[in-house]
């Protein structure tokens, strides 16, 4: 007992205990957080990260730097999380075709799917391993929930409609940028965009919008795509600017033409035409 007591009072004892505690905490974190394997391919987590690093090196490092710390051509990816990789690559925004005010999603499926989902998962796992960040959400996170549609409508109108418009068709921003339409965006991509805040969009962490709130917004947007136009013709749901332009051009021209037609068919105009025709006949 006396020997043990003396060891406890040793100057290095506190450092040894701290090192052991940190090692235990690291092993516990790795066991709880790191994915054990890829369900689709049977890859272990280490294999998936290694494969993702190889794909990153060949396809992304020229802009984001070999160590993912970023360069003049692309931002740092350390800490952005796997969700950001899945969003950017699965929508075809990355690899970017060319720089610009805003990187657009590719509409052509052949251009969009240059990587398989497994390859995207591998790259996401590699970026996730570099510094954490939001991970790729599970399918249950963005699954349609009819009981949350009303809540989602309120949250979307209060939080998102200023940029994306009340029906999710998008809108123009400054300096050539824009809020994209959400009418064809997958539920997974919408959820990931809220998690990661791509380009001009702010990040909506769980302290801003809870996972339930995010699921509610996704549910509302998916439901709104099939909603009828209760106010009449939807005019393609092009938004207030385009619809206002239509009213002030096509609508105003039609009103002017109608006014001219009315003026040409009044009693006075008809009488003047009869008198003119009679005078012409008498002159002959």
Backbone bond lengths (Angstrom), bond angles and torsions (degrees), N, CA, C in turn:
res aa  C-N    CA-C-N  psi(-1)  N-CA   C-N-CA  omega(-1)  CA-C   N-CA-C  phi
1 X - - - 1.463 - - 1.525 111.11 -
2 X 1.368 115.03 -40.25 1.447 118.48 179.81 1.527 111.29 -64.32
3 X 1.357 115.14 -38.15 1.474 119.81 178.58 1.519 111.22 -64.64
4 X 1.345 116.54 -42.16 1.460 120.99 178.91 1.520 111.31 -64.13
5 X 1.331 115.71 -40.39 1.458 120.11 178.69 1.518 111.58 -63.15
6 X 1.330 115.95 -36.29 1.457 119.53 179.37 1.528 111.07 -68.37
7 X 1.361 116.25 -37.50 1.466 119.30 178.60 1.523 111.41 -65.49
8 X 1.318 116.39 -35.60 1.460 120.09 179.42 1.521 111.18 -63.72
9 X 1.316 116.03 -31.73 1.451 119.87 -178.20 1.523 112.23 -87.21
10 X 1.331 116.46 1.85 1.460 120.25 -179.33 1.533 109.60 -66.14
11 X 1.345 120.33 140.55 1.482 122.04 -177.53 1.525 113.87 -58.10
12 X 1.340 117.69 -27.59 1.473 120.14 -178.05 1.526 112.86 -90.57
13 X 1.311 118.20 -3.91 1.461 120.58 -175.36 1.534 111.83 -60.95
14 X 1.330 116.13 -42.82 1.470 119.45 -178.58 1.527 111.30 -63.55
15 X 1.340 116.20 -38.46 1.462 119.76 179.55 1.528 111.28 -67.71
16 X 1.324 117.26 -38.13 1.465 120.98 178.55 1.520 110.50 -64.01
17 X 1.332 115.82 -45.50 1.464 120.02 179.14 1.528 110.94 -62.30
18 X 1.343 117.34 -41.86 1.465 121.35 179.36 1.525 111.00 -63.64
19 X 1.351 116.60 -42.32 1.467 120.07 179.98 1.525 110.80 -63.53
20 X 1.327 116.70 -42.37 1.461 120.15 178.77 1.525 111.23 -64.68
21 X 1.324 117.63 -38.92 1.470 121.45 179.31 1.514 111.23 -65.83
22 X 1.345 116.47 -41.87 1.466 120.00 178.88 1.520 111.27 -66.26
23 X 1.320 117.08 -40.02 1.464 120.39 178.41 1.524 110.74 -63.37
24 X 1.319 116.76 -42.64 1.460 120.78 179.34 1.530 110.72 -64.49
25 X 1.352 116.34 -42.58 1.466 120.12 179.37 1.522 111.00 -63.70
26 X 1.350 116.80 -39.21 1.467 119.50 178.77 1.505 112.06 -64.97
27 X 1.323 117.78 -43.57 1.465 120.49 178.45 1.521 111.38 -64.21
28 X 1.336 116.27 -39.61 1.459 120.13 179.26 1.528 110.97 -65.11
29 X 1.336 117.09 -41.96 1.466 121.16 178.34 1.523 111.10 -62.88
30 X 1.336 116.83 -44.46 1.462 120.57 -179.86 1.519 111.42 -62.76
31 X 1.326 116.21 -37.30 1.463 119.63 -179.18 1.517 112.29 -70.00
32 X 1.336 116.81 -35.08 1.454 120.40 -175.75 1.519 113.21 -87.17
33 X 1.342 118.45 -32.77 1.452 121.70 -171.20 1.511 113.05 -98.92
34 X 1.303 118.91 -42.50 1.458 121.14 -173.66 1.516 110.51 -69.80
35 X 1.343 118.21 133.56 1.457 121.00 177.19 1.523 109.88 -67.28
36 X 1.303 115.77 138.50 1.457 119.93 -177.08 1.514 111.98 -76.18
37 X 1.328 117.42 -36.42 1.456 120.04 -177.01 1.500 110.18 -164.95
38 X 1.327 115.75 162.10 1.452 122.11 173.79 1.511 108.78 -87.66
39 X 1.338 117.16 121.01 1.459 120.69 -174.56 1.516 111.66 -64.89
40 X 1.332 118.01 -32.51 1.454 120.93 -175.29 1.524 112.42 -75.92
41 X 1.326 117.95 -40.89 1.458 120.44 -172.59 1.517 113.87 -109.29
42 X 1.322 117.51 -11.21 1.449 119.58 -177.08 1.517 113.33 78.79
43 X 1.343 118.26 8.40 1.450 121.47 179.01 1.525 110.39 -69.35
44 X 1.312 115.50 143.70 1.456 118.79 170.05 1.518 108.32 -76.36
45 X 1.324 116.23 166.07 1.458 120.31 -179.60 1.519 110.97 -59.73
46 X 1.333 116.85 -40.89 1.466 120.22 -179.26 1.523 111.01 -65.29
47 X 1.338 117.23 -40.69 1.460 120.69 178.66 1.526 110.83 -65.22
48 X 1.324 115.73 -41.01 1.466 120.10 -179.36 1.521 110.69 -64.18
49 X 1.313 117.36 -43.29 1.468 120.84 178.78 1.521 110.24 -64.57
50 X 1.341 117.16 -40.83 1.465 120.35 179.25 1.529 111.02 -64.18
51 X 1.334 116.77 -43.98 1.465 120.21 177.47 1.521 110.87 -63.05
52 X 1.337 116.02 -41.52 1.465 119.92 178.97 1.510 112.19 -64.08
53 X 1.323 117.26 -36.56 1.465 120.47 178.20 1.524 110.64 -65.06
54 X 1.345 116.10 -40.18 1.454 119.09 177.67 1.516 112.60 -62.93
55 X 1.337 116.64 -42.66 1.464 120.64 177.38 1.521 111.03 -65.44
56 X 1.329 116.07 -40.83 1.462 119.90 178.64 1.528 110.71 -61.81
57 X 1.319 116.95 -44.67 1.460 121.17 -177.37 1.523 111.20 -61.90
58 X 1.329 116.99 -40.18 1.465 120.23 -176.77 1.521 113.21 -81.62
59 X 1.331 119.12 -24.30 1.465 120.96 -171.12 1.524 114.75 -117.61
60 X 1.327 118.19 -21.37 1.466 120.05 -170.72 1.521 114.62 -124.73
61 X 1.341 117.04 -23.09 1.460 119.93 -170.62 1.520 113.50 -68.24
62 X 1.324 118.05 -21.41 1.464 119.31 -179.37 1.522 111.87 -65.01
63 X 1.318 118.08 -26.15 1.472 121.84 178.05 1.524 112.16 -104.78
64 X 1.334 116.83 -39.09 1.461 120.54 -174.12 1.520 113.46 -97.56
65 X 1.347 117.11 4.91 1.460 124.40 178.49 1.532 111.01 78.03
66 X 1.318 116.74 148.60 1.470 120.25 -178.16 1.525 114.17 -57.99
67 X 1.323 116.81 -30.48 1.469 119.57 179.31 1.527 112.68 -97.17
68 X 1.342 116.91 10.91 1.471 123.66 178.22 1.518 113.38 65.26
69 X 1.342 116.69 17.70 1.462 120.36 -179.34 1.518 112.76 -83.52
70 X 1.344 117.44 -4.51 1.452 120.97 177.51 1.508 112.91 92.05
71 X 1.332 115.50 164.75 1.461 122.58 178.65 1.518 107.82 -153.31
72 X 1.321 116.48 -169.23 1.462 120.43 178.22 1.528 111.66 -66.55
73 X 1.320 116.75 -20.06 1.470 120.93 -176.88 1.521 113.35 -95.40
74 X 1.322 117.70 -16.84 1.455 119.74 -177.65 1.511 111.63 -159.80
75 X 1.329 117.88 149.60 1.470 120.94 -177.67 1.520 112.36 -74.52
76 X 1.310 114.87 167.41 1.463 121.14 174.79 1.535 109.39 -66.17
77 X 1.326 115.63 142.47 1.466 120.95 177.60 1.524 111.90 -107.16
78 X 1.314 116.51 3.11 1.463 119.45 179.71 1.528 109.06 -73.82
79 X 1.306 116.70 119.29 1.459 121.84 179.64 1.506 115.19 92.71
80 X 1.360 118.73 -3.33 1.468 118.92 -179.32 1.519 111.55 -76.56
81 X 1.332 117.40 -24.28 1.453 120.89 176.62 1.522 113.86 89.06
82 X 1.306 115.15 161.80 1.464 121.00 -179.65 1.505 113.14 -66.80
83 X 1.334 118.17 -28.58 1.465 120.97 -179.63 1.514 111.46 -62.88
84 X 1.344 117.10 -36.94 1.465 120.71 179.08 1.522 110.70 -65.68
85 X 1.330 117.00 -40.37 1.461 121.03 178.36 1.517 110.23 -64.45
86 X 1.312 116.96 -47.19 1.463 120.77 -179.08 1.521 110.58 -60.80
87 X 1.331 117.82 -42.40 1.468 121.03 179.96 1.521 111.29 -64.21
88 X 1.327 116.93 -51.22 1.461 120.92 -173.92 1.526 111.81 -66.77
89 X 1.321 117.37 -41.28 1.463 120.19 -174.73 1.527 111.24 -81.79
90 X 1.329 117.75 -40.88 1.459 119.25 -176.95 1.526 112.49 -69.69
91 X 1.324 118.24 -25.35 1.468 120.97 176.38 1.524 112.17 -88.15
92 X 1.328 117.34 -3.10 1.455 120.44 178.52 1.514 114.23 83.33
93 X 1.330 117.81 4.72 1.472 119.03 177.93 1.523 110.79 -67.75
94 X 1.317 115.05 -34.37 1.459 120.77 178.09 1.528 109.27 -122.70
95 X 1.316 117.84 141.74 1.456 128.08 -3.62 1.532 111.62 -64.86
96 X 1.330 116.40 138.98 1.458 121.15 -176.61 1.523 110.52 -70.33
97 X 1.334 115.07 139.35 1.464 119.95 178.65 1.517 110.51 -70.64
98 X 1.322 116.63 -42.39 1.456 121.79 177.17 1.522 108.71 -160.56
99 X 1.333 118.29 154.08 1.472 119.94 179.36 1.517 110.75 -70.15
100 X 1.310 116.33 157.04 1.456 121.25 179.16 1.507 110.06 -174.25
101 X 1.327 115.42 -175.29 1.462 119.74 179.16 1.519 110.86 -60.59
102 X 1.331 115.41 -32.40 1.460 119.91 -179.33 1.525 108.46 -155.42
103 X 1.310 116.20 135.04 1.467 120.88 179.18 1.520 108.46 -80.77
104 X 1.320 116.72 123.41 1.451 121.25 -175.98 1.527 110.72 -89.88
105 X 1.316 114.20 151.25 1.463 119.87 171.74 1.523 108.58 -72.34
106 X 1.307 116.75 142.20 1.452 120.91 179.11 1.527 109.07 -84.35
107 X 1.323 116.23 129.48 1.458 121.14 -178.87 1.522 111.75 -85.08
108 X 1.334 116.33 -27.62 1.459 121.33 -179.65 1.526 109.58 -74.40
109 X 1.329 117.36 120.87 1.454 120.91 -176.42 1.520 112.11 -63.15
110 X 1.350 117.26 -33.33 1.462 119.95 179.62 1.522 110.54 -64.91
111 X 1.342 117.30 -37.79 1.457 120.77 177.53 1.524 110.72 -75.24
112 X 1.322 116.21 -33.83 1.461 121.30 -175.22 1.513 111.40 -70.93
113 X 1.322 117.46 -36.56 1.453 121.60 -172.01 1.525 112.16 -102.11
114 X 1.346 117.42 50.61 1.456 119.27 177.30 1.523 110.71 -75.69
115 X 1.343 116.80 -17.18 1.452 121.78 173.09 1.516 109.24 -116.23
116 X 1.310 116.36 146.24 1.457 119.90 172.39 1.521 109.17 -75.65
117 X 1.326 116.03 164.50 1.463 119.07 179.19 1.520 110.75 -63.16
118 X 1.332 116.84 -34.69 1.459 119.34 178.56 1.515 111.12 -64.63
119 X 1.348 117.21 -39.97 1.466 119.99 177.65 1.525 111.46 -65.57
120 X 1.339 116.28 -38.93 1.467 119.78 176.62 1.524 110.29 -63.52
121 X 1.334 116.40 -41.40 1.465 120.40 177.88 1.526 111.05 -61.84
122 X 1.343 116.44 -39.10 1.461 119.93 179.87 1.531 110.62 -64.81
123 X 1.343 117.30 -45.85 1.467 119.91 178.76 1.520 111.00 -64.08
124 X 1.336 116.22 -38.42 1.467 119.61 178.31 1.525 110.85 -63.24
125 X 1.341 116.41 -39.67 1.464 120.02 179.03 1.523 110.77 -65.40
126 X 1.338 116.76 -37.83 1.471 119.83 179.09 1.523 111.08 -65.78
127 X 1.327 117.09 -48.11 1.473 120.23 179.57 1.519 110.49 -64.28
128 X 1.335 116.78 -37.37 1.465 120.48 177.87 1.528 110.20 -60.72
129 X 1.339 116.56 -35.67 1.470 120.12 -177.04 1.519 112.88 -72.57
130 X 1.338 117.83 -15.39 1.461 120.60 -176.21 1.518 113.61 -81.15
131 X 1.334 116.83 -25.03 1.465 115.99 -177.36 1.508 114.72 -176.72
132 X 1.305 117.42 26.90 1.462 119.46 177.54 1.509 112.91 71.74
133 X 1.333 116.14 -143.57 1.455 120.68 -173.83 1.514 110.03 96.47
134 X 1.343 117.62 173.42 1.468 120.06 -178.12 1.523 111.98 -64.56
135 X 1.295 116.45 130.69 1.462 121.97 179.59 1.529 110.46 -85.75
136 X 1.317 116.48 166.71 1.462 121.60 178.79 1.529 108.86 -61.18
137 X 1.323 118.59 127.30 1.472 119.59 -177.20 1.517 112.22 -70.55
138 X 1.317 115.55 153.94 1.461 121.04 175.39 1.528 109.52 -77.66
139 X 1.327 116.42 157.53 1.465 120.83 -178.42 1.521 111.73 -58.91
140 X 1.321 117.30 -31.91 1.467 120.67 -179.78 1.522 112.16 -68.47
141 X 1.335 117.30 -21.40 1.465 120.54 -178.55 1.522 112.08 -68.85
142 X 1.336 117.36 -35.10 1.460 120.95 -176.77 1.533 112.74 -115.77
143 X 1.337 116.93 16.80 1.462 120.90 178.42 1.532 110.25 -66.62
144 X 1.334 116.38 146.81 1.459 121.26 179.85 1.523 110.80 -62.40
145 X 1.327 116.27 130.23 1.458 122.01 179.33 1.524 107.87 -132.43
146 X 1.322 116.57 103.91 1.462 121.01 -174.56 1.524 112.60 -63.22
147 X 1.323 116.95 -26.82 1.469 119.47 -178.80 1.529 112.23 -73.03
148 X 1.341 117.14 -12.31 1.463 120.92 -178.11 1.525 113.25 -104.70
149 X 1.336 117.96 1.34 1.470 120.87 -173.97 1.529 111.07 -61.99
150 X 1.323 117.38 -45.41 1.469 120.26 -178.56 1.525 110.89 -62.55
151 X 1.319 116.68 -44.33 1.465 120.73 177.24 1.528 110.09 -61.95
152 X 1.319 116.37 -42.12 1.457 120.10 179.37 1.517 112.56 -61.57
153 X 1.335 117.14 -38.03 1.458 120.53 178.03 1.523 111.64 -62.40
154 X 1.327 116.75 -42.94 1.465 120.94 179.17 1.531 110.18 -64.61
155 X 1.334 116.24 -46.28 1.460 120.27 -178.61 1.529 111.27 -64.66
156 X 1.328 117.17 -40.83 1.465 119.96 -178.80 1.522 110.84 -66.16
157 X 1.324 116.77 -43.65 1.468 119.05 -179.66 1.525 111.56 -65.18
158 X 1.332 117.25 -36.34 1.463 120.60 -178.25 1.529 112.96 -79.74
159 X 1.332 117.07 -28.20 1.462 120.49 -169.62 1.520 114.13 -111.17
160 X 1.316 117.42 -33.30 1.470 120.75 -167.75 1.528 114.49 -118.23
161 X 1.333 117.56 -23.72 1.466 120.01 -170.43 1.522 113.23 -67.99
162 X 1.336 117.82 -20.34 1.470 119.70 179.61 1.529 110.97 -60.08
163 X 1.312 117.38 -30.37 1.468 120.86 -179.99 1.531 111.92 -106.94
164 X 1.320 116.56 -42.14 1.469 120.41 -174.00 1.525 113.20 -92.29
165 X 1.334 118.32 -1.32 1.470 125.88 -175.65 1.521 110.36 70.24
166 X 1.322 116.64 161.97 1.463 121.05 -171.90 1.523 112.71 -66.85
167 X 1.342 117.61 -23.40 1.464 119.03 179.91 1.526 112.14 -107.96
168 X 1.335 117.05 13.00 1.456 120.60 172.33 1.512 115.97 74.43
169 X 1.340 117.77 23.65 1.462 119.31 -178.63 1.528 112.17 -91.16
170 X 1.325 117.93 1.11 1.457 120.96 177.43 1.512 112.99 87.46
171 X 1.313 115.44 179.99 1.460 120.38 -179.50 1.515 110.90 -173.38
172 X 1.332 115.42 164.82 1.461 121.54 -177.88 1.521 111.03 -80.36
173 X 1.353 115.52 145.45 1.449 122.61 173.80 1.528 108.24 -118.66
174 X 1.294 118.18 -162.85 1.464 121.29 -177.16 1.528 111.07 -89.95
175 X 1.335 115.20 160.41 1.468 122.83 172.91 1.524 113.46 56.92
176 X 1.325 116.73 38.35 1.453 120.27 176.95 1.509 115.07 78.03
177 X 1.309 117.51 7.38 1.464 121.20 179.41 1.526 109.51 -95.13
178 X 1.323 115.86 167.34 1.457 119.79 -177.00 1.530 110.12 -157.53
179 X 1.316 114.18 157.45 1.459 120.53 171.47 1.519 107.29 -92.93
180 X 1.323 119.69 117.90 1.464 120.88 -173.05 1.519 112.45 -69.46
181 X 1.322 114.85 157.25 1.463 120.62 174.83 1.526 109.54 -67.66
182 X 1.315 115.62 145.13 1.461 121.63 -179.72 1.522 111.86 -108.50
183 X 1.327 116.40 7.60 1.465 120.40 -174.66 1.517 113.04 -70.84
184 X 1.328 117.86 -20.97 1.458 119.71 178.86 1.512 113.34 -122.34
185 X 1.324 117.04 6.17 1.458 121.52 -178.36 1.518 110.45 -77.49
186 X 1.324 116.92 139.11 1.461 120.39 -179.00 1.532 110.52 -68.06
187 X 1.327 117.63 150.45 1.465 120.14 177.64 1.526 112.77 -56.01
188 X 1.315 116.66 -37.38 1.469 120.25 179.77 1.521 110.96 -63.78
189 X 1.341 116.57 -43.32 1.471 119.99 -179.45 1.520 111.51 -66.33
190 X 1.340 117.51 -37.29 1.469 120.53 177.67 1.529 110.16 -62.49
191 X 1.317 116.06 -44.96 1.467 120.56 -179.94 1.528 110.23 -63.22
192 X 1.344 116.44 -44.27 1.462 120.17 -179.36 1.523 111.73 -65.70
193 X 1.334 116.84 -34.56 1.463 119.46 177.93 1.527 110.81 -63.62
194 X 1.321 117.15 -39.36 1.462 119.88 177.00 1.528 110.88 -66.32
195 X 1.329 116.92 -35.38 1.461 120.89 -179.72 1.522 112.55 -70.06
196 X 1.340 116.63 -37.65 1.462 119.98 -168.24 1.517 114.41 -109.26
197 X 1.353 119.55 -19.68 1.456 121.31 179.55 1.514 113.67 62.44
198 X 1.322 118.94 63.02 1.469 119.83 -178.83 1.524 112.35 -68.43
199 X 1.339 115.54 141.68 1.460 123.80 175.19 1.532 111.93 52.99
200 X 1.329 119.58 -113.80 1.467 120.70 -175.37 1.526 113.55 -86.29
201 X 1.300 117.02 -6.69 1.466 120.05 -175.47 1.530 110.45 -79.09
202 X 1.332 118.17 136.03 1.467 119.75 176.28 1.526 111.16 -72.47
203 X 1.314 115.76 158.32 1.458 121.64 175.80 1.523 109.08 -82.24
204 X 1.316 116.46 129.39 1.465 121.22 176.83 1.527 107.92 -108.50
205 X 1.323 114.94 87.11 1.450 119.72 177.33 1.518 110.95 -72.32
206 X 1.311 115.24 176.83 1.465 119.67 -177.27 1.525 111.97 -65.31
207 X 1.333 117.48 -20.57 1.462 119.43 177.05 1.528 111.33 -76.46
208 X 1.351 117.36 -22.52 1.466 121.68 176.49 1.522 111.77 -91.95
209 X 1.323 115.53 -51.05 1.465 122.07 176.89 1.525 107.33 -131.11
210 X 1.290 117.38 119.87 1.457 120.90 179.93 1.534 109.57 -68.04
211 X 1.333 118.01 162.38 1.468 119.37 175.87 1.527 112.68 -53.37
212 X 1.322 117.32 -36.10 1.467 120.69 177.16 1.523 110.36 -65.11
213 X 1.322 117.34 -40.84 1.472 121.08 179.04 1.527 110.66 -63.29
214 X 1.329 116.78 -42.76 1.465 120.21 178.99 1.526 110.72 -63.06
215 X 1.308 116.20 -43.68 1.464 119.99 177.87 1.522 110.93 -62.37
216 X 1.335 116.70 -36.30 1.465 120.76 178.83 1.523 110.81 -65.07
217 X 1.320 117.74 -42.25 1.467 121.16 179.17 1.521 110.64 -64.13
218 X 1.331 116.90 -43.30 1.469 120.44 177.64 1.525 110.02 -60.98
219 X 1.324 117.20 -43.85 1.464 121.27 -179.41 1.522 110.89 -62.33
220 X 1.320 117.13 -40.85 1.471 120.59 178.90 1.527 111.37 -64.33
221 X 1.321 117.11 -45.76 1.461 120.35 -177.18 1.525 111.57 -64.39
222 X 1.328 116.96 -39.98 1.469 120.05 178.26 1.517 110.36 -66.17
223 X 1.331 117.35 -41.69 1.464 121.09 179.54 1.519 111.27 -67.30
224 X 1.335 117.39 -36.36 1.464 121.34 -176.73 1.526 112.20 -66.04
225 X 1.317 118.09 -22.04 1.469 120.36 -178.99 1.526 112.08 -65.41
226 X 1.314 116.74 -27.85 1.459 120.52 -179.21 1.529 112.60 -101.71
227 X 1.333 117.50 4.13 1.467 120.44 -177.17 1.526 110.43 -72.44
228 X 1.338 118.24 139.39 1.469 121.01 177.55 1.521 111.19 -73.95
229 X 1.341 116.01 165.31 1.466 121.81 177.41 1.531 108.55 -92.85
230 X 1.312 115.89 94.90 1.451 119.86 -176.08 1.527 112.38 -68.30
231 X 1.323 117.59 -22.91 1.461 120.44 -178.09 1.515 114.64 -86.96
232 X 1.319 118.13 3.68 1.464 121.01 -179.11 1.512 110.73 116.43
233 X 1.339 116.51 -148.25 1.458 121.08 -178.60 1.524 110.76 -62.20
234 X 1.325 116.10 131.62 1.453 120.05 -177.61 1.511 114.21 -81.51
235 X 1.343 117.52 -12.87 1.469 122.82 -179.22 1.529 111.15 52.94
236 X 1.334 114.37 36.76 1.458 118.66 178.92 1.515 114.32 73.83
237 X 1.337 117.22 6.85 1.474 121.57 -177.92 1.524 111.14 51.42
238 X 1.312 115.34 45.41 1.458 120.57 -177.58 1.517 113.28 -78.97
239 X 1.315 117.77 -12.95 1.450 120.07 178.02 1.517 112.86 106.59
240 X 1.332 117.98 166.96 1.460 122.15 -174.33 1.522 114.08 -63.91
241 X 1.335 118.41 -33.97 1.468 119.94 -179.08 1.523 110.39 -67.80
242 X 1.326 116.37 -50.50 1.464 120.14 -179.09 1.526 111.33 -66.09
243 X 1.321 116.08 -40.20 1.467 118.95 179.82 1.527 110.55 -68.59
244 X 1.338 117.39 -36.91 1.463 119.84 176.03 1.516 112.11 -65.42
245 X 1.334 116.81 -39.01 1.463 120.51 177.02 1.521 110.47 -63.23
246 X 1.316 116.42 -39.05 1.461 120.42 178.34 1.533 110.26 -61.77
247 X 1.325 116.26 -44.08 1.469 120.00 -178.53 1.523 110.92 -64.69
248 X 1.333 116.85 -42.50 1.462 120.06 -175.44 1.521 113.72 -78.23
249 X 1.285 118.44 -15.76 1.474 120.62 178.04 1.523 110.38 -104.79
250 X 1.306 116.95 -74.07 1.468 121.27 -177.32 1.520 110.65 -60.76
251 X 1.330 117.03 -47.25 1.460 120.17 -177.83 1.521 112.56 -63.74
252 X 1.328 116.76 -43.55 1.463 120.37 -178.75 1.526 111.44 -67.24
253 X 1.330 116.59 -39.68 1.473 119.94 177.69 1.523 110.85 -62.91
254 X 1.316 115.95 -42.30 1.472 119.11 178.38 1.521 111.06 -62.74
255 X 1.330 117.21 -39.47 1.461 120.03 178.53 1.531 111.54 -64.64
256 X 1.330 116.78 -40.45 1.468 120.15 178.49 1.524 111.37 -64.55
257 X 1.323 116.07 -42.73 1.465 119.62 178.58 1.525 110.83 -63.70
258 X 1.325 116.30 -39.21 1.455 120.10 178.84 1.527 110.82 -65.64
259 X 1.342 116.03 -39.12 1.469 119.99 178.19 1.527 111.20 -64.03
260 X 1.322 117.02 -41.42 1.471 120.49 177.23 1.521 110.86 -63.29
261 X 1.303 116.07 -40.91 1.475 120.22 179.26 1.522 110.89 -62.68
262 X 1.328 115.85 -42.78 1.470 119.41 178.96 1.523 110.46 -62.48
263 X 1.354 115.14 -44.14 1.467 118.97 -179.49 1.523 111.62 -62.51
264 X 1.307 116.77 -34.66 1.467 120.60 -178.42 1.520 113.09 -75.23
265 X 1.314 117.04 -12.86 1.460 119.75 -176.71 1.530 112.78 -119.38
266 X 1.307 117.34 20.96 1.458 119.37 175.31 1.535 110.12 -78.10
267 X 1.338 117.01 167.34 1.474 121.90 -179.03 1.520 111.01 -63.33
268 X 1.332 115.87 -40.98 1.463 119.76 -179.04 1.519 111.20 -64.02
269 X 1.343 115.56 -43.48 1.455 119.00 179.54 1.516 111.00 -64.75
270 X 1.315 116.93 -38.85 1.467 119.94 179.10 1.524 110.45 -65.67
271 X 1.351 117.65 -41.32 1.467 121.20 179.24 1.523 110.98 -63.52
272 X 1.339 116.81 -40.63 1.456 120.11 178.86 1.518 111.02 -63.74
273 X 1.314 117.54 -37.81 1.456 119.87 178.74 1.529 111.54 -66.86
274 X 1.346 116.45 -38.66 1.467 120.24 179.05 1.522 110.39 -65.27
275 X 1.363 115.13 -44.20 1.466 119.54 -179.90 1.524 111.26 -63.80
276 X 1.304 116.52 -40.17 1.453 120.42 179.35 1.519 111.05 -65.15
277 X 1.319 115.53 -41.71 1.454 119.25 179.35 1.533 110.87 -65.34
278 X 1.347 117.48 -38.17 1.487 121.68 179.29 1.508 110.40 -66.34
279 X 1.345 116.37 -40.07 1.483 120.16 -179.66 1.515 110.35 -66.22
280 X 1.289 117.27 -40.40 1.460 121.15 178.66 1.532 110.97 -64.60
281 X 1.335 116.16 -37.04 1.462 120.85 -179.58 1.522 110.13 -69.95
282 X 1.356 116.62 -40.30 1.470 120.71 180.00 1.527 110.52 -67.23
283 X 1.330 117.33 -34.55 1.455 120.36 -179.68 1.518 112.41 -68.44
284 X 1.286 116.44 -27.14 1.460 119.71 176.70 1.526 110.72 -74.58
